[in-house]
Amino acid sequence: MARKPRDFGTANAPFSLTSMMDMMTIILVFMIKNIDAEGQLITQAENLILPVSTSKIQPKEVSLSVTVDNEYVVVDNAKIIKTADVLAQEDILITSVDSVLKERREAEREFALRSNLPADEAGNIVVQIDKNIPYDAMYKVMATCGYSGYTNIAFAVMMKNGGEE
């Protein structure tokens, strides 16, 4: 006696679910391939022209950003001091920026100790400086960052030719 094949309702289906799954898989692979998820994305300040670099080294994850433009020195979107005042002062240490950076550094250390991580490895900072800012201002900001305990300092730059040689 022969068995009658079962009808799973495929005759009534208006579309093939298998081909739709193939299409969604291709779209997903395409999206994953085109998204660069390395490191933390840093938004460039509107009035900032970053210098160009040919370096291909990607920065580590960063928790703090210092921006120096024509008007202000900004720490994590908070205006701290005018750039003209930084250029006018004789001292290398910028005290108002130093106090903010020390508070942030202490908070990072406490978080690292609570998370059972080495406290000295924390302290990554990214400095965004307009390429038209004088060297003196950059030197003072860098010295202040180092004095505050941030030893892993990286500069935000634009990649030359989109990163290609």
Sequence and secondary structure as in RCSB ss.txt:
>XXXX:A:sequence
MARKPRDFGTANAPFSLTSMMDMMTIILVFMIKNIDAEGQLITQAENLILPVSTSKIQPKEVSLSVTVDNEYVVV
DNAKIIKTADVLAQEDILITSVDSVLKERREAEREFALRSNLPADEAGNIVVQIDKNIPYDAMYKVMATCGYSGY
TNIAFAVMMKNGGEE
>XXXX:A:secstr
        STTT SS HHHHHHHHHHHHHHHHHH   SS      TT    EE         SEEEEE SSEEEE
TTEEEEEHHHHHH S SS HHHHHHHHHHHHHHHHHHHHTT  TTT  EEEEEE TTS HHHHHHHHHHHHHTT 
 EEEE  EEGGGG  
